[in-house]
């Protein structure tokens, strides 16, 4: 294809969002996905609880996840959002397939991480087709872990990050339009302990928030100019995009 001024196009608006939401267990990440427009869940763990949502059978192999995506692409349906719950359990399926089809020597010196990233590219390509050709939003749910971050500007420090292999995690984060870290709002409270001494403690208010921009304590991003934090719900996310 020749690139010239006749080949230029003008974007026509915001496409359906591609979102990864991650955080500690039990906060409401799955409920966030359930609040998206007419969702269908691809589940890799039994974590729906009492939520009444449409979902495929529990996926126990990587190919079953690909098959579910393919079904959503080829069959007639009215679903508006595909939710994968969760990425870290899907990562386990990927590594099970890798170990079943490769010798250990093929995975040494970081080669396994490169192979795993190739698996994730298949998933993301399928999700892109659902978004671009079927108009579906994408919600990817992940758990969190705390890892040391070696900053080139400061001393190393701990931060929250998605519970995924680093190369695969970076690939998914780049692909997403929004990476949202969710947690309880925490405030510091000073308590007098006697002898003119005070102890500062972290206290949660019980309010559940999504953080949309990166801070030293966690990874986050968005392409929508969202506020730094939002209430943990699809409604607040969608309303902020619209505004």
N, C-alpha and C positions, 0 to 999 in steps of 0.2 A: 504493500500500500504506500502510495506517495503521500508525503506530508507536505501540505501547502495550505494557504489560507482558505481554499475551498473545502478542505477536510475538517475545519474547526467546527466545534459544536458548543452550545451553551447549555449548562446544566439547568434542569427544569424544576428542581426542588429537592427536598429531603426524601431519600428512599427509606424503606422500612429499616429500622435500626438493627445493628448487630451488637449485642450486649453480652459481656461477661460480668457476672456478679459473684463475688467470693467473700468469705468471712467465716467466723466460728460457727459451729453447728447450733441449730435450734433458734436461729435469729429470724427466720422467715424468708430465706432465699427462694425456696420452692413456692411459697405463697406469692412472692413477687412474680415468678413465672406464670403462676396460675391466674394472676390478674391481667396478664397481657391479652390482646384481642384473640378470642377463640383459639386457645392453645391446644396443641397436641404434644404429649410428652414422649420422648425416647428415654427410657429409664435404664440405667446401668447399675442402680442400687435400689433396694426396696425402701425408699424414703418418702413416699407420698403421704404416709400417715392416713389421716381422715379426710384429706382433700378429695373432693369429687371432681376429677378431671379426666379427659380422654387421654389414653396412653397405649402404646404398643406393649406387648408382653416384655417382661424383664429380659434385656439383652445379656446373653452369657458368652458372646463371641463378637469380635470386631466386625466380622462380615454381616452379622445381624443388624448392627447399627447402620452400616452402609445400605443394607436392604431396606431398612425403614425409611431412610432419606430418599432412596430411589422410588419407593412406593408413593411418598408424598409428591415427588416430581411427576410421576407418570399417571397416577390415578386421579379421578375427579373427586374433589372434596371442597369443603368450605372453611378449612382451618386457616387462621390468619397468622399463627405464630408456632414455630417449632422450638421446643425446650429440650435441651439435653441435660439430664440430671443423673449423674454428675460427671464432670470432666476427669477427675482423678480416678474414678472407678473405670471410666472408659480407657484411661491411660493404662490401667492394670490389664484390661483386655488386649490392648495393643501389645504390651510387653509379653503377655502369654503367647500371642501369635508369633511374635518375633522369636522367642525362645523355642517355639515348636518348629520353626522353619529355617533357623540359622544355627550354625555351630558357634560355640563360645568364642572361638578364635576370630570369627567374623564380627564380633561385638566389642573386641578389645580396643583400647586407645580412643575411646569416644565414638567409635563407629556405630555402636548401638543407638546412641542419641541421634545420629544422622538418619538412621533407618527409621526410628520412631517419628521423627519430624516428617518423613515421607508419608507415613500413615496419616498423620494429622493433616497434611496437605490434601489427601483424598477426602477427608471429612469436610474441610473448609471449602473445597471446590464444589462438593455436593450442596453445602449450605448456601454458597453463592448462587447456585442455579435456582434454589428455592426462593431466594430473595429477589434475584434479578428477573426471573421468568415467571414465578408464581406469586410474587409480591408479598412473601412471608417475612415477618420479623423473626429474628433469631435470639434466643436467650440461652446462654451457656452458664451453668451453675458449677461452682467449684468450692471446695473447702480451703482452709488456709493453714499455713505453717509459719513459724517464726524462724528466720534465717539471718545470719550475719551478712551485712552489706559492706563490701570493701569500697568505700568512696575514694576517688582520686583527690578529693578536696579536703576531707576531714579524716579523723580516726574512724576505724570501722565501728558500725553500730548495728543493732538488731532491727529488723523491720518485718511487718507482715507481707506475705506474698502468696500467690496461688500455689496449692500443693501439687505441683507438676514438675516434670523434668525441665531444667532451665531452658534448653534450646526449644523445646516444644512450647513452653509457656511464652517465650518471647515471640514466637511465630503467631500464636493465638492473639496475644495482646496487640500486635501490629495490625492484625486483620480486623479486630473489633473497632466499632465506632465509639464505644464507651466501655471502660473497665471500671467497675464500681466496687469499692471496698465497703462492706457493711459491718457495723458494730454498734454496741450501745454507746450513747453519749456518756462521757466520763468527765466529771469535774473534780478538782482538788479541794480538799477540805482540811483546814488546820484544826487540830485538837490539842488542847492543853493537857499535858501529862504530869504536871507538877514540877517544882524546882525551876520555875520560869522557863520551862522547855515546851516546845510545841512540835507535834508530829504531823507531817503532811501526808494525807492518804487520798487515793483515788476512790471516788464514789460514783456509782452509776445512777442516773436518773430514771432508768428503765426505758428511755426514749430510744427507738431504733432508727439509725440514720444510714444513708448511703453517702460515701465520700467520693467526689467526682474528679478531683485534681490531686496529683501526686504530692506527697509530703514525705519527710524523712521516715516516718513510722510505717508507711504503706505505699504500695503501687496503686495508681489510679490514673485515669485520663478520660477525656471526652472531646468530641469534635463539634459540640453543640453550644459551647459557651455557657454551660450550666453553672449554677451557684456551687460553691465549694462543698456544700452538703445539702441533702434533701431527705425528707421522711422516707422510710423504707416502704415504698409501694410503687407499683407500675403507674398508678394514676398521677402521682407527683412527678415521676420521671417524664411521662408523656406530656403533661401540662407544661413543664418547664421547657421542653423542646418546642412546643407550639408557641410559647411566649418569646 
